[in-house]
């Protein structure tokens, strides 16, 4: 397990938890709930809109959208952190014999 990969994923996970926590408290209006639910996946939604996937996004539920868009984001963040950690270890000469 890459510590740096997990470190890269942690802020995103905390941001998601904070947005979902604000929505679940019920102190915000309907429009604000939509905004807080959309914030964690806004970049991925913008990319999907740019790619012309508007019809597919219109019928997808929030849990499905989170699963569809957050999973690749976590994989990408972890992969970047793991690759950076491996590169830093090689630079310091700490990489194992298997690398």
N, C-alpha and C positions, 0 to 999 in steps of 0.2 A: 504494500500500500504506500502510496506516495503522500507524504505529509503536506507537501506544497500543493498537490492536486486537491487534497481535502481543504486546505486553506483557501484555495481559489473558489471552491464550491460553497464554503460557509457563509460568506456575505450574501450571496444570492439566496441561499436557503433562509437566512434570517430576514431578508427583505420580503420574501414570499410569506413567511410566517407573520411578519408584522402587518402586511396588507390584509391577509386573511383574518388576523386578529381584530383589526379595526372594523372590518365588515361584519364579523360575527358578534361584535359588541352591540350592534344595532343603534348606535348613536348618530349614524350618518344617513342621509336621505338616499333615495333610489339612485339618482344620478351619481352621487358620490360612491355608492357601493359598486356601480359599474366601473367607475374610474379606478377604484382600488383593486378590483378584480382584474382589470386589464393591465395595470402597471407592470406586474412581473413578466408578462409575455408581450408587451407592446412592441418591442423590436422584432420579435418573431412574427407577430401579426402584420407589421408593416412590410416585412419581407414577403410574406405570403400574399398580401394584397398586391405588391409590386410584381409578383410572379403570376398574377391573374387568377388566384385561387379564391376569389370573392364568394362564389356560389358554395363552395365546400365549407367556408367559414360561417356562412349564414345558418347552416343546419347543425353545426357542432355544438355540443353542450360545454359548459365551463369545465367540468371535470375531464372531459375528453380533450379539450383544448390544452389544459394544463399538462396532461399526460403526453400529448402529442408534441408540444413545444418545449416543455421544461426538460424532458428526458434528454433530448439531443444537446440542450444547453449545458446540463450537468456533465454529460459525457465530454463535450468540448472543453469546458472549464477544467475538468479533471485531467484530460489529456494534455492540455497546455501546461498545467502545473507539473505533471509528471515528466514531461519532456524537458521543461526548464530545470527541474530538480536533477534529472539525469545529466543534463549538460553541465550544470554547476558542479556536480560530483566528478565528472570527467575532467573538468578544468582544474579541480583541486587535487586530482589524482586519487580520489577515494572510490572510484567505481570498482565493482567486483570483477572477478575473472570471467564471469559469464557475459558481461557487456561487451 
